[in-house]
Amino acid sequence: MLTIFIAIYIITVLATVVSIVLYGSDPSRSLGWILVVVFIPYAGGISYLLFGINRREFKIFTLKRILERRLYDQKFLKQNSIDNKVVFKSSKKTKLALLLEKTSQFPVVEGNAITILNSGANTYKTIFDKLELAKKFIHIQFYILEEGVILDRLYDIFKRKKEEGVEIRIIYDALGSFWLKRKIIKRFKALGIEVFPVMPLKFGTILFSINFRNHRKIIIIDGKIGFTGGVNISDKYISSQPELGIWDDKHICIEGPAVDSLHKVFIKDYYFASNSEHLFQDKYHPKIKKSGHAKTQIVASEPDFDHATILYQYLSLINIANTYIYIANPYFMPSKPLLEGIKIAALGGVKIKLLVPEKSDSVLAAYSMQSYFKELLEVGIEIYKSSNFLHSKIIIVDNEIVSIGSGNFDYRSFEQNFETNALIYDKEVAIKASNSFLKNCEKGNLLTLEAHNARLFYNKFLEGLARLFTPLL
């Protein structure tokens, strides 16, 4: 019997190692997985199946679904072509916009009013106020729907809106909202609301879908008002949590033509969650009048896209900066190209400030993130630590461009998650975002190289150990 188990182990390891070598996209990540598979019998191989497969390269198990999504893009995204496309005079903005349009399919459009929402309380108040204006439909999508005061408030608004004849649809990530009770879902469905999980955890498909989560946060109201950013539906953003305090996050409200791009991201996910083509109708794509002057581009990424769109976006923003780069992110674990890019920018005279949380909801991520600080501090990057749990995902460049969305600075957002960012090419919005960022830095603690070097050997060891697992996070 022991001989059989050993034989199975050897065959499994060899098959998995061959897969990693053939389809691995990053040498350090591939090496990490090989070590896991070799030195953790059986569990290592299962972990690779669950979390390690490079979906862009290894498509045997999901080919049919990938083809369906691509056919959808060809058939639907080319319809209802967006007006108000922008032609920039700046060559750097032109290159950035073209890159993201080719990899994410949405162009820059002008005529948008952008409101940056700087806290959970502000975000929810604005969302609730705008939902009250809905006349035709409300579409919402979140990674986390969590029972509590905020979800109850949504229920009350939805109940009134359904009585007024407003159509309401909800999709949510099956893993991110894993603890959402079935009775809560039934309660919403009882109102006549369509509710679907994205990538449900089903027997037979869970091995090949559990690691590819839909991390998006989107609200669309009548096709004319949109929200996106980092805030989920959770009381964590309005009430203090043990250890982490009130979660600090950024969200935005968009009014104008860019809402149609954001709505198309929702419709695609809704189609694959519900298998319904109902939202393809023209009535869900009204002509949207200009509401402001901000040029805006919706940046969507998916693990089965040919290109790592969010990675390309962040790397390009860093490369085009002339004066400054401000970054706020809860999981700053950059890939090798990003790390080198940000160091090159700093050494070239670009002023860079990084805002991260003092404490994290992930111990492994916290230690891994700290392992990057020494080399960042050595090239002159300023690192500030926020006392509350900073959950914002924002980049500001040169008082010209702002990115706000769901994409983190980690391998998961670059390669494995479905993400959405809004990229705003507008000086006024950039200045407002910069002022808010700098105020948060003033409230935080500035980390010095001396203080970082003085940390205990125990911490240094744990950081080094955690960094080994960074490509696997």
Secondary structure, DSSP 8 states (H G I E B T S, - for coil): -HHHHHHHHHHHHHHHHHHHHHH-S-HHHHHHHHHHHHHSTTHHHHHIIIII--TTT--TTTHHHHHHHHHHIIIIITSS--SSB---SSHHHHHHHHHHHHHH----EEEEEEEEE-SHHHHHHHHHHHHTT-SSEEEEEES-B-SSHHHHHHHHHHHHHHHTT-EEEEEEETTTTTTS-HHHHHHHHTTT-EEEEES---TTTHHHHTTS-B---EEEETTTEEEEES--BSGGGTS-BTTTBS-B--EEEEESTHHHHHHHHHHHHHHHHH---GGGSGGGS------SSEEEEEEEE-TTSSS-HHHHHHHHHHHH-SSEEEEE-S-B---HHHHHHHHHHHHTT-EEEEEEESS-S-HHHHHHHHTTHHHHHHTT-EEEEESS-B---EEEETTTEEEEES--BSHIIIIISBEEEEEEE-HHHHHHHHHHHHHHHHHSEEE-HHHHHTS-HHHHHHHHHHHHTGGG-
